[in-house]
Amino acid sequence: MNILSNLLSQPTQAPRQKKQRRGIEIKSAREIEIMRQSAKIVATVLKEISEMVQPGMTTADLDAYAEKRIREMDATPSFKGYHGFPSSICASINNEVVHGIPNPKKVIRNGDVLKVDTGAYHQGFHGDSCITIAVGDVSSEAAKLIRVAEEALYKGIAQVKAGNYLMDIAGAIQDHVEANGFVIVEDFTGHGVGRNLHEEPSVFNFRTREMPNVKLRAGMTLAIEPILNAGSKLTRTLSDRWTAVTVDNSLSAQFEHTVLVTDSGYEILTDRTKV
């Protein structure tokens, strides 16, 4: 889940959490094992949603399903109640960039570009992941946007290992996106994840000197999540105070994984191919 930058800097309170911890946390072996479990729950839910989505369903249908499944697996939806967010998933369609609120009146249609983002809080730790689903027959532009967004995520992940830097991730993502004619949304970032849904550091998807270029250490857990637009990189937030949309109504796509930094590379904790 992305969050507005001003919220990233504020204390947060996820389900059953007492306080926001500060600084970059290095997870212990025990904590990493718990995160594997929370991340597996997220991966399972997203895989199931990707297989069940069809035209005629509503985003509220998906939200109800996700909450039911998360709770069945002995976890709590990370997003529900987070800064007042009312649902267990973000469901953003076409020009909606992030934070779309599920609604029983929002019908999923053939040709839609559907982003589903969710998190699970299990035994004190969060997992967080997002997928973009091509619903039915999508346009060639939409298909390319979705493909490049997923490729960009894995280009970034390939740079993850102890001793590398956050800007290695950002540069790999930015270069792939721009080489394919799309733009990176700069209003939202990835983030650390663990005891809190959003932790330090901010994980940028583009090169910048505005934030520290943190050196990666084994035991860090990062939510890496590039967001691509087919037109302008600029976004605006709707009156619901959550849903961000493209200013020019162009399509948007996003993929996200929770990733563990290791000495030799990385482990994708929310890997859907392993559930």
Salt bridges, closest charged atoms under 4 A:
GLU25 OE2 - ARG21 NH1 3.79
GLU25 OE1 - ARG195 NE 3.65
GLU31 OE2 - ARG195 NH2 2.37
GLU33 OE1 - ARG36 NH1 3.05
GLU48 OE1 - ARG69 NE 2.79
GLU67 OE2 - ARG71 NE 2.97
GLU67 OE1 - LYS80 NZ 2.84
GLU72 OE2 - LYS68 NZ 2.67
GLU72 OE1 - ARG69 NH1 2.84
GLU96 OE2 - LYS106 NZ 2.92
ASP128 OD2 - HIS191 NE2 3.24
GLU150 OE2 - ARG272 NH2 3.88
GLU151 OE2 - ARG147 NH1 3.05
GLU151 OE1 - HIS176 NE2 2.73
ASP175 OD2 - ARG207 NH2 2.79
GLU186 OE2 - LYS233 NZ 3.29
GLU199 OE1 - LYS27 NZ 3.35
GLU225 OE2 - HIS191 NE2 3.15
GLU256 OE2 - HIS191 NE2 3.88
GLU267 OE2 - ARG36 NE 2.83
